[in-house]
């Protein structure tokens, strides 16, 4: 019986959701496996939080900022509202602070899985997204920031992604200046002007800190130049520590990976809903989209730093890997020969009967080789 008739409605999926076909699904799985293996080699232990949680748990505390992007549904058993995770970081924070509260610190965790986001009208292209990431929980230091970023760079390098750039920001730097002198009622227009990089509006709305904010706008770019410009500013005592931490983190990253391309945008606030310190966005010259993002936040009451990569974006930026060769084999091929083919990197496609034209069937099934005369022969 055909479960799905060949009609347009049978192929129609909700906006933002898509099937991954054989080549795409295998490429995604291999990419995630490569990234997770890199994390594992450096001591990050894998955890797997559930796709669904009760709404009060998933969206409590720092998770509250994720509420606008969260799908909800009713649990038919408990009649409580549940939520589909739009992001995994807050789940890792919950696991660390409750399930692993007695584990030794620093706690290094990794994760991968799918998330579901509501999306915004007109921008619903990706509502089911894959994530793979790491969280370093416990220490609050520039060296911890550097470890997370350097490991992210190693994972991307193993996928062959070139031209990688880590764009750093410290939202608390500019926000600290603004909150110190600009009345709350006047902050939103100024923040909007900074987000648009509108220098004339910043000069008009910035009041006594307009000059400092103008320097921050000009500083956006390569990290060393940005730090030189930012170092010339006279920060209040409650803000200067944010600049010092930014400079210390850059130095620590350079120590681990001197060749890594670093940029700084001192007035980037977008999307850093629950972050408390250094933030990072990952880009590549081979892609127009973000490859990942992360930064410093609170995991419960503990300082933490993490990086979340987007496997689907990574695969669009990475070189296309060669597909596994497929060898058509007889139904009764011995186990030793099968094992030899698998060790040599072949996928084997078995015949289902003895009386068939092996070469013709191999071509029909899009195999690259056929077993003949005791070996895999190219078609």
N, C-alpha and C positions, 0 to 999 in steps of 0.2 A: 504494500500500500504506500502511495506517495503522501508523505505527511504534509508537504507544502506544494500547493499547485503553482504552476508557472504563471503567476499573475503579478502585476506591478505591486499590489498591496503586500504580497508575500516577501518581497525584497526590501520594502520600505522600513527603515529604522528611525527611531527618534532622532531629532536634530542633535548633533554632537556625538553620536555613537556610530561605530563602524566595525565591520568584520575585518579581521586580519587573515589574509589567505596564506596558503602554505609557505611561500617564500618569505613573506612579511613576518608571519608569526615566528618562524624559525630564527630569522635575523634578530627579532626583538629578544627572544629567549637567550640567544647566544650573547647578545650585548649585555643583558642584565647579568648573565652568569659571569662574564668577564669582569664587570664592575664589582660584583659582589665578591669574587675571588680576590681582587686587589684589596678590598676592605678587610677580608678575612686574614690575608697574609700579614696585615699590620695590626692584628690583635682585636679587631672589631667583631664582636659576637652577634650573630644574627638573631633577631626576634621577629615574631609575626603577630601583630595585633589584629583584632577582628575587623571586618569590613563595616559592621554595624555595631553601634553602642547605644545605650540609652542617651537621649538628648541631654539630660542634666549632667551626665558624665562627660560626654564628648565636647560639649559646648560650655562647660564650666570654666571659671578662671580665665586663663589666657585664650582658651578655645572660644570664648565669647565673640572674639573678632571674626571668627569663621562663619558665624551664623548666617549672614546674607548669602553665602555660597553653598549652603547645606540643604540637601534633599532630606525630607522627613517622612516617616510612615508610622502607622500604629502597629504595635506588637499585638497580634491576635490572642496571645496567651495571657499576658499581664495587663493588656490594655494601656500600656504606657507608651509614650512617644519615643521612637528611636530615630537615629540620624545616621545617614551614610557619610563616612568620613570624606571631607574634601581635601584633607591634608593629613599626613601621618605623624608629623613632629609632635603635636600635642599628645598623641597616643603614646609615643615613646617616653615623653615626660611623665605620663601617668604610670607607665610600667616601672620606670626608674624610681619614682618617689613612693610607690606602694608595693609592687611585687618584688622589686630588687632593692628595697631600702637598706637591707643589711649587706648587700654586696660591696666589696671593697671599691673605694674611689682612688683614682679616676675610673669611671665606668665608661667603657667603649662599646657602643651598640651600633649595629647596622640593620637595615630593613629594606624590603622591596615589596611592591604590591600596587594594586589599582586604587584610584580614588575617583569619586564622582562629584563634580562641581555643577552648580546651577548654571553658571555662565551669565553673561549679560546680553540684553537684546542686541542682535546684530553681531555678537561675538560668541557664538555658541559652537564654533568649529570643533573644539575639544572639550567634551564634558566628561568623558571617561579618560583619565590620564594615568600614566604609569609613573611611579616614583621609585628611586633607589637612593639611599642616603646613609649618612653616619651621624652619630651624636656623641660628643665627648662631654661627659657630665661630671661635675665636681670642681675642677680647677677654673679659676678666673684669671687667666694670664695671657700675655701676648704669645707665649710659646704654644699654648693650647689652640689659640686662633690659627697660628701658623701650621700646626700639625694637620688640622682639618683641611685647610686650603691646599697644602702641599700634597696630601693624600688624594684630594679631588683631582689635582693636576695629573698625578700618576695614573689614576683610573682613566682619564680622558686620553692620555698618551698611549695607553695599551689598546685603545680602540682606534688609534691612528688618526685622531682628530688634530688638525694642525691649526696654527694661528690662534691658540686659546688665550683669552684675556680674562683676568679676574678684576672686576670693577668694584672697588671698595667704597663704602660710605660709613659715616658716623652720624646718624640723624640727630643724636643728642647734642652734637656740637652746635649746629645752627639753631636747633630748637631751644637749647639752653640760653643762647643769646636772646632769642625772641621772647621767651617766657619771662626773662628778667626785666625787660623794659617796655614791651608792647602790650597794651591792654588786651585782655582776652577777646573782647568784642571786635578788635581790629586785626586779629591774627590771621583769620581765614583768607582775606584778600591778599595778604602778604605771602602766605604759604602758597597760594595759587600762582602768584607772580613768580615765585622762586621755582615752582614746578615747571612753569612755561619758559624759564630762563629769560624772563622779561626784565632786562636791566633798568629800563626807564621806570617801569612800575615799581620795582624794588627801591629805586632811589626816591620815589615819591612816597612810598608807604613805610619805608624802613626807619624813619625817625632818626634817633641818635645812633643806631647801628647800621644805617644805610651804607656807610663806607665799608664796614667790615663784611657785610653781606655781598657787596659788589666785588670785593676781593675773592670771596668764596665762589662766586659765579665764574670769575676769570680763572680760578685755580683748577677747574674741572679739566682733567687730562692725565698725562703720565704722572705716576705717583711721586717721583723725585721732584719734579717741577712743582706739583701741587703742594707738597710738604714745605718746600722753600717759601712759597707764597703765604701759606697758612702760618708759618713760623713767625712772620713779621707782625702778626696781629696781637693786640694787647687784650687777652681774654680775662674775664672776671675769674676770681678764685674758684667759683663753683663750676666753671666750664673748662678751665685750662687742662684739667685731668683728662678730658675726652680727647683733646688734641694730642696730649702726651701718649695716650694709649694707642691712638691711630698710628703715630710715628713708631712706637715700639713694636706694634704688630707688623708693620711694613718691614722693619729691620729684621724681625724674627723670620718672616716669610723669605726675605732675601737670603738669610743664612741657610735656610733649608733648600731653596731653589733659586739660585742667583739669576737664572735666565728666564724666569717666569714673568710674563708681561702683566704689570699691575697698573691700573688706572685708579683715580680717585675722583668721586663726584661729591663734594661736601654738602650739597643741597638736595640730595636724592632722598625723598621721604616715601615714595610710592610703594605700597605693598608691605611695608615693614610694620605690621600691625601689632605683633607681640614681641618684637625684638628690643633689646635693652642696650646694645653696644655696637660693636663692629658688625657691619652687614656686607654681604658680597653677592654679586650677580656674575654669572659665568657666560661669556660670549665666545664666539669663534669667527674668524674671517670667512669660514666656509659656510656660515649660516646667518640668516637674518633674525633668528629667534633666540630667546634665552635658552641656554643649555641647562641651567640650574641656578639655585639661589640658596642662601642660608645666612647664618650669623649667630650672634649671641642673644640668649634669652634666659628665662628662668624656667627650669624643670621643677615645678612645685616651688620649693624654696631654695633650690640649688642652682648655682650658675651653670650654664651649659652653652656649648657652641656646636652647631651642626651645619651640614651641607646636604641639600636635596637635589639630585640630578634628575633630569627628565629623559628616560631612555628613548622615547619616541623621537624627541628632538636630537638626541645624540646620534641615532642611526641615520637621520637625515643629513647630519653634518659629517659623519664618518665615511671613509671610502667604502665602496661596495665590496664586500668580501666574496670570494669565490664560493659558489655553491658546492655542496658535497657531491662527488660523482656517484652515479647510480648504476649498479651492475645487475642485469637480469640473470637469475641463476635457476638451475633445474630444481624441481620440487624435492628431489632426493639428494641434493648436494650434501656431502659429508660435513660434519661439525667442524673439523679441523680447517677445511677450506673456507667455510663461512667465517670462522674466527680470524683467519688470515686476511680475508677481505676487509673485515671490520677494523682490524688493527692497521691496515693500510689506508684507512680513511674512507672506504666505500660504504654507501648505503646499499643493502641488497634487497632486491625485489624478486620474490619467489614466484615461479610458475605454479599454476594450480593443477596442471595435468601434464602427462608425458608426451602426448601426441599433438604438439603444436610447433609452429615455426618460431623458434626462439628469437631470431633476429627481428622478424616482423613484429612480434609481440613487444620486444624491447623498445623498438622505435615508437610503437603505439603508446607505450607507457612513459615515453620521454626519458628513457634511460640513456646514459652516455656510453655504457659498456655492456657486453654480453659475455657470459661464461662459455668459453670454448677451448677445447684442447688443454684443459687443466689450468686456465688462466683467464683474467679479465681482458677481453679484447675490445678496443675502441670501435664504435660504430661509425 
